Amino acid sequence: MSNRFGTKGINDFEYRYQGTLPDRYEQVECAFRVSGKIPQLWNPKTGETTEILTYREENGQTIVPFFFEPEGSVFVIFKKAPTERHIIAIQKDKKNFFPGNQFETKETPYISAFRNEGKNSVSVFVPGEYSLTWSDGKQEVIHAEKAPEVKNLSGKWSLHFDPKWGGPDHLETDELKSWTKFDDPQIKYYSGTATYAKSFNLTANEIKGLELILDLGNVQEMASVKINGHQMQVIWSAPFRFDLTPFVKAGNNELEVEVVNMWPNRLIGDAKLPENQRLTKTNINKFNGPDGETYLRESGLLGPVKIMLIEQKRLR
């Protein structure tokens, strides 16, 4: 299953270069011609397989709600096993959320129900009163009075480039901006990998019973994260979000964000240099001449970078 589109208002597949963050999220319900099996979700970004806790069966079909990221996709598989107790309907503030969603789509899910090690829980992103109906007919009400707290990671970042590819070894910056916005040509025309580093503090209350999601904001083009020495996966499409929950601690935490951009900027910079000073060699000539600058691509970690502290509630 996939969300074919990435940007609001664009409904075709014509190529457009956009240095902004994709914003077309979708909340949908998908019907599968399968019944009597347990649906599972495989995440192509992380490789994780999770059991779907919210679904219903009607007329030989299994109906599942999905929250899709811009141009996001998931694989759904069905496990042949006895059906377990699951959620078949959700209302928010006495209006239907599933089935028959009556709410506008936001940049996060409203509520996410999951089963982990045999225990059922929900993460609530949008405050309200949620009424859950289980497959055994029982109902459960979840009250969420406030939205997740947001911790902004602003201030100074330490930034390291690879000198072998023409970048400065190290600099400090108080502003996250595209490398193309720097006056230094070593940064403006840099292509390759750069690492952003920052330390931040968390209190014991900020990590107890909460899910901590790191959101890097706008990244051009791909990123991976290391938190307290733990290397996480590479993400190549928006949103650039990472679950830090198992790896953070009370007190000081060390964050590294490794970002890789694409080659046009280096080719544009090399076109301005004598041939013996260039780092690349290509037969592509469109980056030469006065119009080359028009092909510069936004690059690096543009942010804003934040951590969402999401309350998890145990279900019966």
VEXPA-428480 format. One record per atom (N, C-alpha, C): residue in three letters; x, y, z. Coordinates in steps of 0.2 Angstrom, whole numbers, padded with zeros to 4 digits, always signed. Each point is the difference from the previous one (the first is absolute). Layout:
N
ALAXYZ/...
***
This chain:
316
MET+0004-0006+0000/MET-0004+0006+0000/MET+0004+0006+0000/SER-0002+0005-0004/SER+0004+0006+0000/SER-0004+0007-0001/ASN+0003+0005+0002/ASN-0002+0007-0001/ASN+0004+0002-0006/ARG-0004+0001-0006/ARG+0004+0001-0006/ARG+0002+0008-0001/PHE-0002+0004+0005/PHE+0001+0007-0001/PHE+0004+0003+0006/GLY+0004+0005-0001/GLY+0004+0003+0006/GLY-0002+0007+0002/THR-0003+0004-0005/THR-0001+0007+0001/THR-0007+0002-0001/LYS-0003+0003+0005/LYS-0007+0002-0001/LYS-0001+0004-0006/GLY-0005-0001-0004/GLY-0002+0004-0006/GLY+0003-0003-0006/ILE+0005-0005+0000/ILE+0003-0003-0006/ILE-0003-0007+0000/ASN-0003-0001-0006/ASN-0004-0006-0001/ASN+0003-0004-0006/ASP+0006+0002-0002/ASP+0002-0004-0006/ASP+0007-0002+0002/PHE+0003-0003-0005/PHE+0007-0003+0001/PHE+0006+0003-0004/GLU-0002+0006-0002/GLU+0006+0004-0003/GLU+0005+0002+0005/TYR+0006-0001-0003/TYR+0006+0002+0005/TYR+0000+0007+0001/ARG+0001+0002+0007/ARG+0001+0007+0002/ARG+0005+0000+0005/TYR+0005+0004-0001/TYR+0005+0001+0006/TYR-0003+0004+0005/GLN+0000-0003+0006/GLN-0002+0004+0006/GLN+0004-0001+0006/GLY+0003+0006+0003/GLY+0004-0001+0005/GLY-0003+0001+0007/THR-0007+0000+0000/THR-0004+0000+0006/THR-0002-0007+0002/LEU-0003+0000+0006/LEU-0002-0006+0003/LEU-0007-0002-0002/PRO+0000-0007-0003/PRO-0007-0002-0002/PRO-0005+0000+0005/ASP-0006+0002-0001/ASP-0005+0001+0005/ASP-0007-0004-0001/ARG+0000-0005-0005/ARG-0006-0003-0001/ARG-0001-0006+0003/TYR-0002+0000+0006/TYR-0002-0006+0004/TYR-0007-0002-0001/GLU-0001-0007+0001/GLU-0007-0002-0002/GLU-0002-0005+0006/GLN-0006+0001+0002/GLN-0004-0005+0004/GLN-0005-0004-0004/VAL+0001-0006-0001/VAL-0004-0004-0004/VAL-0002-0007+0003/GLU-0005-0003-0003/GLU-0003-0007+0002/GLU+0001-0004-0006/CYS+0004-0006+0001/CYS+0001-0004-0006/CYS-0004-0007+0002/ALA-0003-0003-0006/ALA-0004-0006+0001/ALA+0004-0005-0004/PHE+0001-0006+0004/PHE+0004-0006-0003/PHE-0005-0006-0001/ARG+0001-0003-0005/ARG-0005-0006-0001/ARG+0003-0006+0004/VAL+0001+0001+0006/VAL+0002-0005+0005/VAL-0004+0000+0006/SER-0001-0006+0003/SER-0003+0000+0007/SER+0002-0006+0004/GLY-0001+0001+0006/GLY+0002-0006+0005/GLY+0008+0000+0001/LYS+0004+0005-0002/LYS+0007+0000+0001/LYS+0002+0007+0004/ILE+0006+0000+0003/ILE+0002+0006+0003/ILE+0004+0004-0004/PRO-0002+0007-0002/PRO+0004+0004-0004/PRO+0007+0002+0004/GLN+0005+0001-0004/GLN+0006+0002+0003/GLN+0003+0005-0005/LEU+0004+0005+0003/LEU+0003+0005-0004/LEU+0008-0001+0000/TRP+0002+0001-0006/TRP+0008+0000-0001/TRP+0002+0007-0002/ASN+0004+0003+0003/ASN+0003+0007-0001/ASN+0006-0001-0004/PRO+0000+0003-0007/PRO+0006-0001-0004/PRO+0005+0004+0002/LYS-0001+0006+0005/LYS+0006+0004+0002/LYS+0004-0003+0005/THR-0004-0004+0005/THR+0004-0003+0006/THR+0000-0007-0001/GLY-0004-0004-0004/GLY+0000-0007+0000/GLY-0004-0003+0005/GLU-0003+0004+0004/GLU-0004-0003+0006/GLU-0007-0002-0002/THR-0002-0006+0003/THR-0006-0003-0001/THR-0004+0001+0006/THR-0006+0003+0000/THR-0005+0001+0006/THR-0007-0003-0002/GLU-0003-0002+0005/GLU-0007-0003+0000/GLU-0004+0006+0000/ILE-0005+0000-0005/ILE-0005+0006+0000/ILE-0005-0002+0005/LEU-0002+0005+0004/LEU-0004-0001+0006/LEU-0007+0003-0002/THR-0001+0004-0005/THR-0006+0004-0002/THR-0002-0003-0007/TYR-0006-0004+0000/TYR-0003-0002-0006/TYR-0006-0003+0001/ARG-0004-0001-0005/ARG-0007-0003+0000/ARG-0001-0005-0006/GLU-0004-0005+0001/GLU-0002-0004-0006/GLU-0007+0001-0002/GLU-0001+0001-0006/GLU-0007+0001-0003/GLU+0000-0003-0007/ASN-0006-0004-0001/ASN-0001-0003-0006/ASN+0006-0004-0003/GLY+0004-0004+0004/GLY+0005-0003-0003/GLY+0007+0004-0001/GLN+0000+0006+0002/GLN+0005+0005-0001/GLN+0003+0002+0007/THR+0006+0002+0000/THR+0004+0003+0006/THR+0001+0007-0001/ILE-0003+0004+0004/ILE+0001+0008-0001/ILE+0005+0002+0005/VAL+0005+0004-0002/VAL+0005+0002+0004/VAL+0001+0008-0001/PRO+0000+0004+0005/PRO+0002+0007+0000/PRO+0008+0001-0001/PHE+0002+0004-0004/PHE+0007+0002-0001/PHE+0001+0007+0000/PHE+0006+0002+0003/PHE+0002+0007+0000/PHE+0006+0000-0005/PHE+0000+0003-0006/PHE+0005+0000-0004/PHE+0004+0007+0000/GLU+0007-0001+0000/GLU+0004+0005-0001/GLU+0000+0003-0008/PRO+0003+0006-0001/PRO+0000+0002-0007/PRO+0004-0005-0004/GLU-0003-0003-0005/GLU+0003-0005-0005/GLU+0002-0006+0004/GLY-0003-0001+0006/GLY+0002-0006+0004/GLY-0003-0006-0002/SER+0003-0006+0002/SER-0003-0006-0002/SER+0001-0005+0006/VAL-0004-0005+0000/VAL+0000-0006+0005/VAL-0001-0006-0004/PHE+0002-0006+0003/PHE-0002-0006-0002/PHE-0004-0003+0005/VAL-0006-0003-0002/VAL-0005-0003+0005/VAL+0000-0008-0002/ILE+0001-0004+0005/ILE+0000-0007+0000/ILE-0005-0003+0005/PHE-0003-0006-0002/PHE-0005-0003+0005/PHE+0003-0006+0002/LYS+0000-0001+0007/LYS+0003-0005+0003/LYS-0006-0005+0002/LYS+0001-0007-0002/LYS-0005-0005+0001/LYS+0001-0002+0007/ALA-0005+0003+0004/ALA+0000-0002+0007/ALA-0007+0002+0003/PRO-0002-0003+0006/PRO-0006+0002+0003/PRO-0001+0007+0001/THR-0005+0003-0002/THR-0002+0007+0001/THR+0001+0002+0008/GLU+0004+0005+0001/GLU+0000+0002+0007/GLU-0004+0007+0001/ARG-0001+0001+0006/ARG-0004+0006+0002/ARG+0003+0006-0003/HIS-0004+0004-0003/HIS+0003+0006-0003/HIS-0006+0006+0000/ILE+0002+0006-0002/ILE-0004+0006-0001/ILE-0004+0000-0006/ILE-0006+0000+0000/ILE-0004+0000-0006/ILE-0003+0007-0002/ALA+0000+0005+0005/ALA-0003+0006-0001/ALA+0003+0005+0004/ILE+0001+0007-0002/ILE+0002+0005+0004/ILE-0004+0006-0001/GLN-0002+0004+0005/GLN-0003+0006+0000/GLN+0004+0005+0004/LYS+0001+0006-0003/LYS+0003+0006+0003/LYS-0005+0005+0002/ASP-0001+0002+0006/ASP-0005+0005+0002/ASP-0007-0001-0003/LYS-0001-0007+0000/LYS-0007-0002-0002/LYS-0001+0001-0008/LYS+0005+0000-0004/LYS+0000+0000-0007/LYS+0004-0006-0002/ASN-0002-0003-0006/ASN+0004-0005-0003/ASN+0007+0001-0002/PHE+0004-0004+0002/PHE+0007+0000-0002/PHE+0002-0006-0004/PHE-0003-0006+0002/PHE+0001-0006-0004/PHE-0006-0004+0002/PRO-0004-0003-0005/PRO+0000+0002-0007/PRO-0003+0006-0001/GLY+0000+0003-0006/GLY-0003+0006-0002/GLY+0003+0006+0003/ASN+0007+0001-0001/ASN+0003+0006+0003/ASN-0003+0006-0002/GLN-0001+0004+0005/GLN-0003+0007-0001/GLN+0004+0006+0002/PHE+0007-0002+0000/PHE+0005+0005+0003/PHE+0005+0002-0006/GLU+0002+0006+0000/GLU+0005+0002-0005/GLU+0007-0003+0002/THR+0004-0002-0006/THR+0006-0003+0002/THR+0005+0005+0002/LYS+0004-0002+0005/LYS+0005+0004+0002/LYS+0007-0003-0001/GLU+0006+0004+0002/GLU+0006-0003-0001/GLU+0002-0006+0004/THR-0004-0001+0005/THR+0001-0006+0004/THR-0006-0004+0001/PRO+0000-0006+0002/PRO-0006-0004+0001/PRO-0004+0003+0006/TYR-0007-0001+0000/TYR-0003+0003+0006/TYR+0001-0005+0006/ILE+0000-0007-0001/ILE+0001-0005+0005/ILE+0003-0006-0004/SER+0004-0003+0004/SER+0004-0006-0003/SER-0001-0005+0005/ALA-0003-0006-0002/ALA-0001-0006+0005/ALA+0005-0005-0002/PHE+0003-0003+0005/PHE+0005-0006-0002/PHE+0000-0005+0005/ARG+0003-0006-0001/ARG+0001-0005+0004/ARG+0007-0002+0001/ASN+0003+0000+0006/ASN+0007-0001+0001/ASN+0001-0005+0005/GLU+0003-0006-0001/GLU+0001-0005+0005/GLU-0006-0002+0003/GLY-0006+0000-0004/GLY-0006-0002+0003/GLY-0004+0005+0004/LYS+0003+0006+0000/LYS-0003+0006+0004/LYS-0003+0005-0005/ASN-0006+0002+0001/ASN-0003+0005-0005/ASN+0001+0007+0003/SER+0002+0005-0005/SER+0001+0007+0002/SER-0002+0004-0005/VAL-0001+0007+0001/VAL-0001+0005-0005/VAL+0004+0006+0001/SER+0002+0003-0005/SER+0003+0006+0000/SER-0005+0005-0003/VAL-0001+0006+0004/VAL-0005+0005-0002/VAL+0004+0006-0002/PHE-0001+0002-0006/PHE+0003+0006-0003/PHE-0004+0006+0000/VAL-0007-0001-0001/VAL-0004+0006+0000/VAL-0005-0001+0006/PRO+0000+0005+0005/PRO-0004-0001+0006/PRO-0008+0000-0002/GLY-0003-0004+0005/GLY-0007-0001-0001/GLY-0002-0006+0004/GLU-0007-0002+0000/GLU-0003-0006+0003/GLU+0000-0005-0005/TYR+0003-0006+0000/TYR+0000-0005-0004/TYR-0004-0006+0003/SER-0005-0002-0004/SER-0004-0006+0002/SER+0002-0006-0005/LEU+0003-0005+0003/LEU+0002-0006-0004/LEU-0005-0006+0001/THR-0002-0003-0005/THR-0004-0006+0000/THR+0004-0006-0002/TRP+0000-0005+0005/TRP+0004-0006-0001/TRP-0005-0005-0004/SER+0004-0005-0003/SER-0003-0005-0003/SER-0005-0005+0004/ASP+0001+0000+0007/ASP-0004-0004+0004/ASP-0006+0005+0003/GLY-0001+0005-0003/GLY-0005+0005+0002/GLY+0001+0005+0005/LYS+0005-0001+0004/LYS+0002+0005+0005/LYS+0002+0006-0002/GLN-0001+0006+0004/GLN+0002+0006-0002/GLN+0005+0003+0005/GLU+0004+0004-0003/GLU+0005+0004+0005/GLU+0001+0007-0002/VAL+0001+0004+0004/VAL+0000+0007-0001/VAL+0007+0003+0002/ILE+0003+0004-0004/ILE+0007+0002+0001/ILE-0001+0008+0000/HIS+0003+0003+0005/HIS-0001+0008+0001/HIS+0008+0002-0001/ALA+0000+0005-0005/ALA+0007+0003-0001/ALA-0002+0007+0000/GLU+0003+0004+0005/GLU-0002+0007+0001/GLU+0005+0005-0004/LYS+0006-0003-0002/LYS+0004+0005-0003/LYS+0004-0003-0005/ALA+0003+0003-0005/ALA+0004-0002-0006/ALA+0007-0002+0003/PRO+0003-0004-0004/PRO+0007-0002+0003/PRO+0004+0006+0001/GLU+0004+0000+0005/GLU+0005+0006+0001/GLU+0005+0000-0005/VAL+0003+0005-0002/VAL+0005+0001-0006/VAL+0006+0003+0003/LYS+0006-0003+0000/LYS+0006+0002+0002/LYS+0004+0002-0006/ASN+0001+0007-0001/ASN+0004+0002-0006/ASN+0008+0000+0001/LEU+0003-0003-0004/LEU+0008+0000+0000/LEU+0003+0005-0004/SER-0001+0006+0003/SER+0003+0006-0004/SER+0007+0002+0003/GLY+0003+0005-0002/GLY+0006+0002+0003/GLY+0006-0003-0005/LYS+0006+0000+0003/LYS+0006-0002-0003/LYS+0000-0007-0002/TRP+0002-0001-0006/TRP+0002-0007-0003/TRP+0007+0000-0002/SER+0003-0006+0001/SER+0007-0001-0003/SER-0001-0003-0007/LEU+0004+0002-0005/LEU-0001-0002-0006/LEU+0006-0002-0003/HIS+0001-0007-0003/HIS+0006-0002-0003/HIS-0001-0003-0007/PHE+0004+0003-0005/PHE+0000-0002-0007/PHE+0006-0005-0001/ASP+0000-0002-0006/ASP+0006-0004-0002/ASP+0005+0004-0004/PRO+0005+0001+0002/PRO+0005+0005-0003/PRO+0002-0004-0007/LYS+0000-0006+0000/LYS+0002-0003-0007/LYS-0005+0001-0005/TRP-0006+0003+0001/TRP-0005+0002-0005/TRP-0001+0007+0000/GLY+0005+0004+0003/GLY+0000+0007-0001/GLY-0003+0004+0006/GLY-0002-0004+0005/GLY-0004+0004+0005/GLY+0005+0002+0006/PRO-0002+0005+0004/PRO+0004+0001+0006/PRO-0001-0006+0005/ASP+0005-0001+0004/ASP+0000-0005+0005/ASP-0005+0001+0005/HIS+0000+0006+0003/HIS-0005+0001+0006/HIS-0002+0007+0000/LEU-0006+0001+0002/LEU-0002+0007+0002/LEU-0006+0000+0005/GLU-0001+0005+0003/GLU-0006+0001+0005/GLU-0005+0004-0004/THR-0007-0001+0001/THR-0005+0004-0003/THR-0006+0000+0005/ASP-0003+0006+0000/ASP-0006+0001+0005/ASP-0006+0000-0005/GLU+0001-0001-0006/GLU-0006+0000-0005/GLU+0000-0006-0004/LEU-0005-0004-0001/LEU-0001-0005-0004/LEU-0002+0002-0007/LYS+0004+0000-0005/LYS-0002+0003-0007/LYS+0003-0004-0005/SER-0002+0000-0006/SER+0002-0003-0006/SER+0008+0002-0001/TRP+0004-0005-0002/TRP+0007+0001-0001/TRP+0000+0005-0006/THR-0004+0001-0004/THR+0000+0004-0006/THR-0001+0008+0003/LYS-0002+0000+0006/LYS-0001+0007+0003/LYS+0006+0003+0003/PHE+0006-0004+0001/PHE+0006+0002+0003/PHE+0004+0004-0006/ASP+0004+0005+0003/ASP+0004+0003-0005/ASP+0006-0003-0002/ASP+0003-0005+0005/ASP+0006-0004-0001/ASP-0002-0005-0006/PRO+0004+0001-0006/PRO-0001-0005-0005/PRO+0001-0007+0001/GLN+0005-0001+0006/GLN+0001-0007+0002/GLN-0006-0003+0002/ILE-0005+0004+0003/ILE-0006-0003+0002/ILE-0006+0001-0005/LYS+0000+0005-0003/LYS-0005+0002-0005/LYS+0000-0006-0006/TYR+0005-0002-0002/TYR+0001-0005-0005/TYR+0002-0007+0002/TYR-0001-0001+0006/TYR+0002-0007+0003/TYR-0005-0005-0002/SER+0002-0006-0002/SER-0004-0006+0000/SER+0003-0005+0003/GLY-0004-0004+0004/GLY+0003-0006+0004/GLY-0004+0000+0006/THR+0004-0002+0005/THR-0003-0002+0007/THR+0003+0006+0005/ALA-0004+0002+0004/ALA+0001+0004+0006/ALA-0003-0002+0006/THR+0003+0001+0006/THR-0003-0002+0006/THR-0001+0006+0005/TYR-0006+0000+0002/TYR-0002+0005+0005/TYR+0000-0003+0007/ALA+0003+0004+0005/ALA+0000-0003+0007/ALA-0003+0005+0005/LYS-0003-0003+0005/LYS-0003+0004+0005/LYS-0001-0004+0006/SER+0000+0003+0006/SER-0002-0003+0006/SER-0006+0003+0003/PHE-0004-0004+0003/PHE-0006+0003+0003/PHE-0002-0004+0007/ASN-0003+0003+0004/ASN-0002-0003+0006/ASN-0007-0001+0001/LEU-0002-0006+0003/LEU-0006-0002+0002/LEU-0001-0002+0007/THR-0006+0002+0003/THR-0001-0002+0007/THR-0003-0007+0000/ALA+0000-0002+0006/ALA-0003-0007+0001/ALA-0007+0000-0001/ASN-0004+0006+0001/ASN-0007+0000-0002/ASN-0001+0000-0007/GLU+0005+0003-0004/GLU-0001+0000-0007/GLU+0001-0007-0004/ILE+0002-0004+0004/ILE+0001-0007-0004/ILE-0004-0005+0004/LYS-0003+0001+0005/LYS-0004-0006+0004/LYS-0007+0000-0003/GLY-0001-0006-0003/GLY-0006-0002-0003/GLY-0002+0004-0006/LEU+0005+0003-0003/LEU-0001+0004-0006/LEU+0003-0003-0006/GLU-0003+0001-0006/GLU+0003-0001-0007/GLU+0004+0006-0002/LEU+0006+0000-0002/LEU+0004+0005-0002/LEU+0002+0000-0007/ILE-0003+0004-0005/ILE+0001+0000-0007/ILE+0004+0006-0002/LEU+0006-0001-0003/LEU+0004+0005-0003/LEU-0003+0002-0007/ASP-0001+0006-0001/ASP-0002+0002-0006/ASP+0005+0005-0003/LEU+0003-0001-0005/LEU+0006+0004-0003/LEU-0003+0006-0004/GLY-0007+0000-0002/GLY-0002+0005-0004/GLY+0002-0001-0007/ASN+0002+0005-0004/ASN+0002-0001-0007/ASN+0007-0002+0000/VAL+0001-0006-0004/VAL+0007-0002-0001/VAL+0001-0001-0008/GLN+0005+0002-0002/GLN+0002-0001-0007/GLN+0007-0003-0001/GLU+0001-0007-0002/GLU-0006-0004-0002/GLU-0002-0006+0004/MET+0005-0002+0004/MET-0001-0006+0004/MET+0004+0000+0007/ALA-0002-0003+0005/ALA+0003+0001+0006/ALA+0000-0007+0004/SER+0005-0001+0004/SER+0000-0005+0006/SER+0002+0004+0006/VAL-0002-0004+0006/VAL+0001+0003+0006/VAL+0003-0005+0005/LYS+0005+0003+0004/LYS+0003-0004+0005/LYS-0001+0004+0007/ILE-0003-0004+0004/ILE-0002+0003+0007/ILE+0003-0004+0005/ASN+0004+0004+0004/ASN+0004-0004+0006/ASN+0004-0006-0003/GLY+0003+0001-0006/GLY+0004-0005-0003/GLY-0004-0006-0003/HIS-0006+0000+0000/HIS-0004-0005-0004/HIS-0002+0003-0007/GLN+0002-0004-0005/GLN-0001+0002-0007/GLN-0007-0002-0002/MET-0004+0004-0002/MET-0007-0001-0003/MET+0000-0001-0007/GLN-0006-0001-0003/GLN+0000-0001-0007/GLN+0000+0006-0004/VAL+0001-0001-0007/VAL+0000+0006-0004/VAL-0007+0001-0003/ILE-0002+0006+0000/ILE-0006+0002-0003/ILE+0001+0005-0006/TRP-0003-0002-0005/TRP+0001+0003-0007/TRP-0006+0004-0002/SER-0006+0001+0004/SER-0006+0003-0002/SER-0003+0003+0006/ALA-0004+0006-0001/ALA-0003+0003+0006/ALA-0006-0004+0002/PRO-0002+0000+0006/PRO+0003+0004+0006/PRO+0006-0003+0003/PHE+0005+0004+0001/PHE+0007-0003+0003/PHE-0001-0001+0008/ARG-0004-0005+0002/ARG-0001-0001+0007/ARG+0003-0007+0002/PHE+0003+0001+0006/PHE+0003-0006+0003/PHE-0002-0001+0007/ASP-0002-0006+0002/ASP-0002-0002+0007/ASP+0006-0001+0004/LEU+0001+0005+0005/LEU+0006+0000+0004/LEU-0001-0003+0007/THR-0007-0003+0001/THR-0002-0002+0007/THR+0005-0005+0003/PRO+0002-0005-0004/PRO+0005-0005+0004/PRO+0007+0002+0001/PHE+0002+0006-0002/PHE+0007+0002+0000/PHE+0001+0006+0003/VAL-0005+0004+0003/VAL+0002+0006+0003/VAL+0000-0001+0008/LYS+0003+0005+0004/LYS+0001-0001+0007/LYS-0001+0006+0003/ALA-0002+0000+0007/ALA+0000+0006+0004/ALA+0007+0003+0000/GLY+0000+0007-0001/GLY+0007+0003+0000/GLY+0002+0002-0007/ASN+0006+0000-0001/ASN+0003+0002-0007/ASN-0001-0006-0005/ASN-0002+0002-0006/ASN+0000-0004-0006/ASN+0004+0003-0006/GLU+0003-0005-0003/GLU+0004+0002-0006/GLU-0003-0002-0006/LEU-0001+0005-0005/LEU-0004-0001-0006/LEU+0005+0002-0006/GLU+0000-0005-0005/GLU+0003+0001-0006/GLU-0004-0001-0006/VAL-0001+0005-0004/VAL-0004-0001-0006/VAL+0005+0000-0007/GLU+0000-0005-0003/GLU+0004-0001-0006/GLU-0005+0002-0006/VAL+0002+0005-0004/VAL-0004+0002-0006/VAL+0004-0001-0006/VAL-0003-0003-0006/VAL+0003+0000-0006/VAL-0004+0003-0005/ASN+0003+0004-0004/ASN-0004+0004-0006/ASN+0002-0003-0006/MET-0002+0003-0006/MET+0001-0003-0007/MET+0006+0004-0003/TRP+0002-0002-0006/TRP+0006+0002-0004/TRP-0001+0007-0003/PRO-0005+0002-0002/PRO+0000+0006-0004/PRO+0004+0006+0003/ASN+0000+0001+0006/ASN+0003+0006+0003/ASN+0008-0001-0001/ARG+0002-0006+0001/ARG+0008+0000-0001/ARG+0001+0001-0008/LEU-0004-0003-0004/LEU+0001+0001-0007/LEU+0000+0007-0002/ILE-0004+0004+0003/ILE-0001+0007-0002/ILE+0006+0004+0003/GLY+0002-0002+0006/GLY+0006+0003+0003/GLY+0007-0001-0004/ASP+0000-0007-0002/ASP+0006-0002-0004/ASP+0000+0004-0007/ALA-0006+0001-0003/ALA+0000+0003-0006/ALA+0003+0007+0000/LYS+0001+0003+0006/LYS+0003+0007+0001/LYS+0007+0000+0001/LEU+0003-0007+0000/LEU+0007+0000+0002/LEU+0004-0003-0006/PRO+0007+0002+0000/PRO+0004-0003-0005/PRO+0000-0008+0000/GLU+0000-0003-0005/GLU-0001-0007-0001/GLU+0005-0004+0005/ASN+0006+0002+0001/ASN+0004-0004+0005/ASN-0002+0001+0007/GLN-0004+0005+0002/GLN-0003+0001+0007/GLN-0006-0004+0001/ARG-0003-0002-0005/ARG-0007-0003+0001/ARG+0000-0007+0004/LEU-0005-0002+0003/LEU+0000-0006+0004/LEU-0005-0005-0004/THR-0003+0002-0005/THR-0004-0004-0004/THR+0001+0000-0007/LYS-0002-0005-0004/LYS+0001+0000-0007/LYS-0006-0003-0003/THR-0003+0004-0005/THR-0006-0002-0003/THR-0001+0003-0007/ASN-0004-0003-0004/ASN-0001+0002-0007/ASN-0007+0004+0000/ILE-0003+0001+0006/ILE-0006+0004+0000/ILE+0002+0008+0001/ASN-0003+0004-0005/ASN+0002+0007-0001/ASN-0005+0005+0002/LYS-0006-0003+0002/LYS-0005+0005+0002/LYS+0002+0005+0006/PHE+0005-0003+0004/PHE+0001+0004+0006/PHE+0006+0006-0001/ASN+0002+0000-0007/ASN+0005+0005-0001/ASN-0003+0007-0002/GLY+0004+0005+0000/GLY-0003+0006-0002/GLY-0004+0004+0005/PRO-0003+0006-0001/PRO-0003+0004+0004/PRO-0006-0003+0003/ASP-0003-0004-0003/ASP-0007-0003+0002/ASP+0001-0006+0005/GLY+0006-0002+0001/GLY+0001-0006+0004/GLY-0002+0001+0007/GLU+0000+0006+0003/GLU-0003+0001+0007/GLU-0007-0001+0000/THR-0004+0000-0005/THR-0007-0001+0001/THR-0001-0008+0001/TYR+0005-0004-0001/TYR-0001-0007+0002/TYR+0002-0002+0007/LEU+0002+0005+0004/LEU+0002-0002+0007/LEU-0006-0003+0004/ARG+0002-0005+0003/ARG-0006-0003+0004/ARG+0001+0001+0008/GLU-0005+0002+0003/GLU+0000+0001+0007/GLU+0003-0007+0003/SER+0004+0001+0005/SER+0004-0005+0003/SER+0001+0000+0007/GLY+0001-0005+0004/GLY+0001+0000+0007/GLY-0006-0001+0004/LEU+0001+0001+0007/LEU-0005+0000+0005/LEU-0003+0007+0001/LEU-0006+0001-0002/LEU-0003+0006+0000/LEU-0005+0001+0006/GLY-0002-0005+0003/GLY-0004+0000+0006/GLY-0007+0002-0002/PRO-0004+0003+0006/PRO+0003+0000+0007/PRO+0000-0007+0003/VAL+0005-0001+0004/VAL+0000-0006+0004/VAL-0003+0000+0006/LYS-0004-0005+0002/LYS-0004+0000+0006/LYS-0001-0008+0002/ILE-0001+0000+0007/ILE-0002-0007+0002/ILE-0007+0001+0003/MET-0004-0005-0002/MET-0007+0000+0002/MET-0001-0005+0006/LEU-0002+0002+0005/LEU-0001-0005+0006/LEU-0007-0002+0001/ILE-0002-0006-0002/ILE-0006-0002-0002/ILE-0002-0005+0006/GLU-0006+0001+0003/GLU-0003-0004+0006/GLU-0002-0006-0003/GLN+0002-0006+0003/GLN-0003-0006-0001/GLN-0005-0002+0005/LYS-0005-0003-0002/LYS-0005-0002+0005/LYS-0001-0008-0001/ARG+0000-0004+0006/ARG-0001-0007+0000/ARG-0008-0001-0001/LEU-0001-0005-0005/LEU-0007-0002-0001/LEU-0002-0007+0004/ARG-0006+0000+0002/ARG-0002-0007+0003/ARG+0000-0006-0004/
***
